[in-house]
Amino acid sequence: MAISDLAGPTEIVDLDRRHVLAPWKNQGAERGAPIVRAEGVHFWDAAGRRYLDFTSMFMFANFGHTEPRVVRAIQEQAATLPVVASSFVTAARAEAGRLIAEVTPGDLNRTFFSPGGAEANEAALKMARDLTGRPIIIARYRSYHGSTMGAMTLSRDHRGWPFEPGIPGVVHAPTCDPYRCQFAPPGGRCADCAAHCARSLEEVVLANGPDRVAAVILEPIAGPHGVIVPADGYLEAVRQLCDRHGILLIADEVMTGWGRTGRWFAVDHAGIVPDILTTSKGLTGGYVPMGATVVREPLARQWDDRPLVHGHTYSGHALGCAAIVAAIGVYRDDRLVERAAELGEVLLSGARTLMDRHRSVGDVRGKGLFVGVELVRDRRTKEPFVDPARRTPSPSAKDRVLARCWDDGVYIMPGQGSAILLAPPLTITREQIEEGLAVLDAALAVADAETAA
Ligand SMILES: Cc1ncc(COP(=O)(O)O)c(C=O)c1O
């Protein structure tokens, strides 16, 4: 039976329930809506309802849905050479590598291609140990790096608990979160958050033996946990401490890359060059699953006369590489990175006005078209709606707010805890941003009603 011959939404959902294990949910719970079509910043469900995509699906549809230049490039590659073993070379792979070297900072010149973000981080983990001969990787609390065994060990929240023990040699340090800084006086803001948080990371380095630490991995802006923007100077301080101890710095730009924050990569705001940069999502706009692990030239040279012992059947998949080449062309031709910086001001300032009207909004922060809205039960104490240690969270105020947005035709993805993530396609217009924020504004009344009196 052809996909188009399937009878209708009810049959599709029923088949999916019977034969598909859906990610991240109780299999008996409601499935998501069947989606049948998308265009620009909108998509449609099977009932014909249109939704404004205010989170680029999972932060990947950076240039929107059905961008014809990328679709055409994939079609042309599929018609001539859709699949090639990774032991061969293709023009698409070589050109994708060249273009990535052009847009990533400094001497990040050589790319290993994988099928997605978690795999990009798995590669980075192995590379760091291989390049340094050291066993320990330091990651941070309230980070997300993927759901494979290694990547999930790096990510530290309740979702990893059932699968422990994870991989050995991973330790965690606090995240730099100016809103919830552990060094802040009660009820106040930390005066020197960057320095305190970098020092606490260095303490973890020293406690584990600096010459045993291979790498520090961090999201330059922690996305899934609520777009946590570190204090100014923090990333620079982490770069310096890594240099002091000969430790590699891995920047996970799976979510923050490709113009999302108003620069090509979030590390560009700090002007630092990580030793390894991992990315995915906006790399192809999600049109073909691809991940990339980009390594600084002097480090990658170590593998010129010994093997890189890592690979996938689909490393450098031809369709994915063709999509990357076309995607980078779209980012450049349409000046989408600059556009994200400009429209980001509209999104951030608009989201900040929500704080004036809603006592459930504790904090709003972000860069470019990447904004986190953190809901709290009590603004004074910053008590969250969702206890971070709760293993199976039932629908919270945040979920009810987002359900209301959905009912009103705006799709917004929840973050972890009580965070709401706003990250529309970089092609969105000012009017569409205002439209999305107006719907969120109305929906936040639901959370206001659940705040402390
Ligand atoms: C920062 C970050 N790293 C890694 C990943 C994992 O990527 P994937 O889901 O493609 O494995 C994600 C996914 O959301 C992410 O946000």
Ligand as a Chemical Component Dictionary entry (heavy atoms), coordinates in Angstrom:
data_LIG
# 
_chem_comp.id                   LIG 
_chem_comp.type                 NON-POLYMER 
_chem_comp.pdbx_formal_charge   0 
_chem_comp.three_letter_code    LIG 
# 
loop_
_chem_comp_atom.comp_id 
_chem_comp_atom.atom_id 
_chem_comp_atom.alt_atom_id 
_chem_comp_atom.type_symbol 
_chem_comp_atom.charge 
_chem_comp_atom.model_Cartn_x 
_chem_comp_atom.model_Cartn_y 
_chem_comp_atom.model_Cartn_z 
_chem_comp_atom.pdbx_ordinal 
LIG C1 C1 C 0 22.347 20.388 22.596 1  
LIG C2 C2 C 0 21.956 19.067 22.025 2  
LIG N1 N1 N 0 22.886 18.113 21.864 3  
LIG C3 C3 C 0 22.590 16.903 21.349 4  
LIG C4 C4 C 0 21.312 16.593 20.977 5  
LIG C5 C5 C 0 20.991 15.230 20.429 6  
LIG O1 O1 O 0 20.730 15.307 19.078 7  
LIG P1 P1 P 0 19.897 14.110 18.376 8  
LIG O2 O2 O 0 18.529 14.183 18.924 9  
LIG O3 O3 O 0 19.992 14.426 16.911 10 
LIG O4 O4 O 0 20.597 12.846 18.715 11 
LIG C6 C6 C 0 20.298 17.552 21.115 12 
LIG C7 C7 C 0 18.914 17.252 20.735 13 
LIG O5 O5 O 0 17.986 17.971 20.991 14 
LIG C8 C8 C 0 20.633 18.819 21.659 15 
LIG O6 O6 O 0 19.710 19.772 21.836 16 
# 
loop_
_chem_comp_bond.comp_id 
_chem_comp_bond.atom_id_1 
_chem_comp_bond.atom_id_2 
_chem_comp_bond.value_order 
_chem_comp_bond.pdbx_ordinal 
LIG C1 C2 SING 1  
LIG C2 N1 SING 2  
LIG C2 C8 DOUB 3  
LIG N1 C3 DOUB 4  
LIG C3 C4 SING 5  
LIG C4 C5 SING 6  
LIG C4 C6 DOUB 7  
LIG C5 O1 SING 8  
LIG O1 P1 SING 9  
LIG P1 O2 DOUB 10 
LIG P1 O3 SING 11 
LIG P1 O4 SING 12 
LIG C6 C7 SING 13 
LIG C6 C8 SING 14 
LIG C7 O5 DOUB 15 
LIG C8 O6 SING 16 
# 
